[in-house]
């Protein structure tokens, strides 16, 4: 079977395809070889025609149009010595990159001027600003505003002075909750006012969410986060000794039923779970006609959230206790890497708490049995069966 139809690609053709896929050999004779297509340097593409002729004994490059660029490239190639078409194209691409860098340097003064003008106009006409400050190196703008609930919201606008395009302003830090993971609330913009308007609009939209978080912080004993921020969409609330509830809301759909998760020994948690299931199954379900906070209380079957200071009496001998309520029974601390001791022994006569990492490392050290996504072994305190999930960092 013959191979007359098989086209053999030489090394030059292969490297040309890999490095300049938009350049193609358009003609090849004994006396002349012609390549045409586009050279692209990442931001600028230029149409070129590269010819090698035996009569002149060198490469020639043509760029369509009588432009300064075509003259520059023509002179550049005419004075050079090249061993092949790849070296010619490399030299053209290098020249395009130098033009881009040169234009950026030329425009940097204009970028500085734009930043100063934007800042001056912005601070002059936006009266709802609480504070605004431009960093001395012109790379950051710190600003804040006050919302309808008299809450102050801060934001940082970073300025990319190296960019030659117009979108040099970007909101890179703010005290608002994110939407879905991996999404961006604010795209870069060519002016400060546009970014601020978007930020202010998000703050206004999130007012019901901020109101709910404030009510929870003011009327509950929040165990986690340790120092709640407005970007934190959850609160872990103390319900009693060794029992708590974690309430997670969707900031952008705050009137939807929040996610409710009880934490603690089963004997303490089960009554709360039963009440929650009864409320959801009685036909009424979730309602927030009287506000989301009131709706949460009704859902949990509470008139109000219990307060730690009202229900816990401190005894004189508490200072002598090795492990206080909520502390991990391995490291004797309430928090580890910001996390509370969430694993509770199911033995009703024990109910000791452990950080996931502490218990996991303890069980690994005593050769406990690994099961699926966790590990199963004996409680360090009572030696009854206990399981622990694999910590995130593992």
PAMI-260049 format. One line per field, with one value per residue (C-alpha): chain; x, y, z. Coordinates in steps of 0.001 Angstrom, whole numbers. Example, Ala and Ser with C-alpha at 12.3 -4.5 7.8 and 13.67 -1.06 7.14 Angstrom:
drenlo <- A,A
X <- 12300,13670
Y <- -4500,-1060
Z <- 7800,7140
END
This chain:
drenlo <- A,A,A,A,A,A,A,A,A,A,A,A,A,A,A,A,A,A,A,A,A,A,A,A,A,A,A,A,A,A,A,A,A,A,A,A,A,A,A,A,A,A,A,A,A,A,A,A,A,A,A,A,A,A,A,A,A,A,A,A,A,A,A,A,A,A,A,A,A,A,A,A,A,A,A,A,A,A,A,A,A,A,A,A,A,A,A,A,A,A,A,A,A,A,A,A,A,A,A,A,A,A,A,A,A,A,A,A,A,A,A,A,A,A,A,A,A,A,A,A,A,A,A,A,A,A,A,A,A,A,A,A,A,A,A,A,A,A,A,A,A,A,A,A,A,A,A,A,A,A,A,A,A,A,A,A,A,A,A,A,A,A,A,A,A,A,A,A,A,A,A,A,A,A,A,A,A,A,A,A,A,A,A,A,A,A,A,A,A,A,A,A,A,A,A,A,A,A,A,A,A,A,A,A,A,A,A,A,A,A,A,A,A,A,A,A,A,A,A,A,A,A,A,A,A,A,A,A,A,A,A,A,A,A,A,A,A,A,A,A,A,A,A,A,A,A,A,A,A,A,A,A,A,A,A,A,A,A,A,A,A,A,A,A,A,A,A,A,A,A,A,A,A,A,A,A,A,A,A,A,A,A,A,A,A,A,A,A,A,A,A,A,A,A,A,A,A,A,A,A,A,A,A,A,A,A,A,A,A,A,A,A,A,A,A,A,A,A,A,A,A,A,A,A,A,A,A,A,A,A,A,A,A,A,A,A,A,A,A,A,A,A,A,A,A,A,A,A,A,A,A,A,A,A,A,A,A,A,A,A,A,A,A,A,A,A,A,A,A,A,A,A,A,A,A,A,A,A,A,A,A,A,A,A,A,A,A,A,A,A,A,A,A,A
X <- 0,1597,2260,1914,-804,1154,2420,5659,6134,9760,11177,10718,7066,6489,8106,6199,2921,3778,5044,3092,-93,-1567,1313,1069,3268,1285,3735,6930,8924,12547,13216,10810,9100,6202,4580,1549,-695,-643,1957,394,2285,-491,-2276,-1474,-1785,-204,-717,2598,3877,7333,9221,12543,13843,16952,17412,17869,19288,17513,14144,11682,8709,5700,3054,-99,-536,1892,2231,5143,4998,5435,8449,9979,9667,10952,14103,14513,14513,16567,19485,19389,20790,18419,18953,15274,11711,11376,14148,12425,9096,10796,12360,9007,7303,10081,9615,5860,6484,8896,6273,3713,6137,7120,3490,2831,5766,4547,1040,2012,1910,-1580,-2554,-1324,-3276,-6398,-6162,-5810,-8660,-10951,-10244,-10847,-14143,-15307,-14731,-16264,-19639,-20311,-21732,-22753,-19122,-18155,-14444,-12164,-8370,-5959,-2678,417,1719,-1660,-2192,-5081,-8228,-9702,-13364,-16387,-20090,-22909,-26030,-29661,-29027,-26141,-23647,-20316,-19090,-15492,-13977,-10575,-10132,-6807,-5320,-3241,-898,776,-2312,-2507,-6246,-8924,-10115,-7430,-9734,-10791,-12638,-10320,-11504,-14910,-17049,-19805,-20632,-19701,-22191,-21336,-17754,-15442,-17677,-16738,-19103,-17370,-15586,-12749,-13861,-12431,-13669,-14062,-17637,-18906,-17296,-18645,-22172,-22038,-20725,-23410,-26128,-24997,-24970,-28534,-29700,-28218,-29984,-32372,-29368,-27442,-30548,-30889,-27217,-27423,-30489,-28718,-25573,-27545,-30022,-27960,-24717,-22721,-20093,-18821,-17481,-15448,-15543,-18477,-17956,-20634,-19259,-19977,-23396,-23697,-23940,-23437,-25673,-25554,-28741,-27609,-24797,-23161,-25760,-25842,-27403,-25699,-27886,-26696,-28520,-28304,-27415,-28866,-32110,-32426,-36180,-35666,-35599,-32101,-30132,-30385,-27904,-27887,-24612,-24179,-24934,-27947,-29865,-29688,-30078,-32952,-35681,-34709,-34675,-38111,-39509,-37991,-39451,-42871,-42849,-41849,-44420,-47437,-48458,-47307,-43631,-41279,-42772,-41223,-44272,-43112,-39457,-36757,-35557,-39070,-39511,-36351,-37592,-40927,-39153,-37060,-40011,-38421,-39830,-36278,-32765,-31404,-28539,-25365,-24988,-28569,-28487,-24947,-23823,-20097,-18823,-15780,-14054,-14429,-10874,-9653,-11348,-8948,-11551,-14258,-17530,-16847,-13117,-11457,-10588,-7318,-5740,-7898,-8561,-11907,-10540,-7940,-7096,-10263,-12472,-14551,-14532,-17396,-17013,-18958,-18764,-22193,-21844,-24366,-22156,-19183,-20141,-16629,-15865,-12940,-11523,-11649,-7876,-7091,-9319,-8186,-4503,-5207,-7037,-4362,-1691,-3447,-3952,-7726,-9669,-10163,-13646,-14684,-14167,-13317,-11773,-13385,-11904,-12282,-13084,-9910,-11962,-14450,-13101,-16537,-16880,-16367,-15950,-14215,-14215,-10947,-9825,-9852,-6081,-5512
Y <- 0,3306,6436,8934,10875,11229,14744,14680,17600,18647,20060,23706,23137,21418,24220,26784,25045,24915,28489,30375,28428,31389,31415,29090,28311,29593,29024,27057,26878,26312,30053,31271,30340,32455,32399,34458,34902,36649,37163,37564,38826,38484,41769,42772,40732,41842,40432,39611,38192,36579,35790,34176,34476,32980,36049,38387,35747,37021,37234,40051,40883,42884,44376,45565,49328,52216,52618,53414,49802,48400,50650,49701,45978,46387,48151,45666,42625,44271,44889,41470,38037,35127,31406,30559,31762,31044,33525,36120,35656,35677,39034,40455,39266,40719,44067,43985,43324,46248,48499,47417,48087,51434,52489,51529,53639,56503,56201,55930,59701,59650,56889,58955,61936,59816,58481,61982,63339,60391,60772,64540,64243,61341,63051,66264,64893,61861,63329,59968,59030,58700,58644,58466,58501,58055,56345,58437,56056,56262,52512,52296,54173,53511,54455,53848,54673,54529,52498,52987,51181,53531,50728,51655,49641,49799,48974,49064,50012,48834,50674,48764,51395,48847,48288,50121,49617,51661,49160,50040,50269,47108,46511,44027,44125,44813,43692,42070,38341,36526,34871,31415,30246,31403,34254,37934,40605,43488,43513,46029,49383,52410,54837,55006,56279,53180,50848,52864,52838,49039,48711,51051,49160,45851,47396,48644,45262,43473,45612,42795,40481,43041,43666,39930,39494,42505,41047,37724,39373,41577,38982,35780,34487,33803,31090,31224,33233,34449,37989,38089,40060,41262,38909,35877,34443,32126,32275,29440,30274,28944,27138,25571,23670,21534,22322,24975,25698,26925,29124,29805,32253,33079,36806,37381,35480,36221,35498,31868,29375,29377,26179,24987,22536,21505,20571,18624,15212,13424,13461,17284,17858,15428,17549,20543,18423,17028,20541,21682,18713,19276,22942,22129,19342,21120,22689,26182,25475,28418,31888,35271,37521,39157,39268,36661,36793,36145,33421,31709,31748,30265,27603,26582,26750,29511,32707,34079,32729,31727,33846,32373,35005,34430,30629,29763,30440,30476,28524,29465,26205,26651,27934,24544,22661,21199,21255,23946,23695,23725,22993,20156,17267,16650,20112,21752,24815,26073,26780,25311,27214,29216,26115,25038,21526,20021,16247,15043,11592,9917,8202,10043,9640,11177,13694,15120,17444,17306,19336,17323,17592,16686,13612,12487,12661,10895,8052,7719,7501,4523,2789,3234,1883,4136,4026,5775,9517,9224,7151,5028,4202,4679,7938,9194,9803,6922,4470,3993,3963,7317,8384,11399,12864,13499,17114,19421,19934,16181
Z <- 0,-1119,955,-1923,-53,3207,3995,5974,8426,8901,12167,11091,10206,13564,15599,13541,14372,18093,18467,15793,15058,13125,10615,7604,4626,1661,-1205,-1762,-4990,-5873,-5737,-3057,206,1559,5018,6048,9070,12443,15162,18627,21720,24326,23711,20138,16952,13675,10194,8500,5225,5431,2216,1467,-2070,-3562,-5724,-2722,-371,2727,4472,3905,6116,4965,7255,5423,5304,5189,8961,11315,12517,9005,8429,11803,11108,7541,8774,11630,9338,6595,8987,10663,9827,10354,9920,9480,9530,13269,14100,11917,13690,17120,16276,15136,18323,20507,18765,19405,23107,23311,21731,24333,27210,25690,25383,29008,30192,28032,29506,33189,33658,32220,34653,37619,36337,35912,39484,40965,38854,39710,43428,43396,41512,43645,46996,45714,44632,46880,50062,51596,52192,55828,55083,52062,51813,48915,49771,49032,46353,44549,44770,47266,48231,51682,52024,54210,54261,56807,55995,57005,60293,61221,60542,59025,56037,54857,51488,49822,46180,44769,41789,39238,37834,35548,33428,30140,29788,31537,34210,36765,39828,41692,44979,46677,50293,51846,54788,52728,52526,49343,47044,45699,46215,43466,42307,42309,43575,41829,38480,37924,36563,34818,37450,41218,41208,39384,41923,44847,43382,43092,46639,48029,46123,47659,51137,50637,49308,52333,54959,56080,56497,58580,60716,61442,62343,64673,66408,66898,68247,70641,71907,72018,73454,70300,70672,67102,65327,68276,66881,64435,61247,58846,56223,58470,57485,60495,64278,66729,69700,73255,74299,77553,79172,76466,73783,71062,67693,64540,62344,58808,56564,52885,52996,49538,50310,54002,54160,53174,56054,57558,57965,61591,63105,66762,68445,71647,73182,71712,75006,75033,71300,70607,72288,70147,66999,67856,68324,65041,63151,64731,63727,60156,59914,61398,58100,59037,58433,58198,58384,58974,58862,62104,61062,60532,64140,65494,62899,64159,67745,66669,64620,67643,70025,72133,73591,73627,73431,76861,78110,79511,82225,83447,83675,84722,88268,88799,91782,93801,92956,89161,88953,90157,87310,84742,81962,81877,79966,76219,76577,74697,76983,75151,74901,77650,75468,74106,70617,68297,65105,65706,65916,68927,70406,68400,68821,71865,73419,73073,76444,78670,81744,79923,77194,77036,74134,71731,68884,65674,65215,68837,68869,65417,66329,69639,67917,65221,67937,69544,66178,66043,63072,60051,58525,55297,55925,59618,62368,65082,68477,72227,74031,75772,78928,79328,76716,75161,71370,69640,66020,64555,61028,59199,59836,56821,56889,56581
END
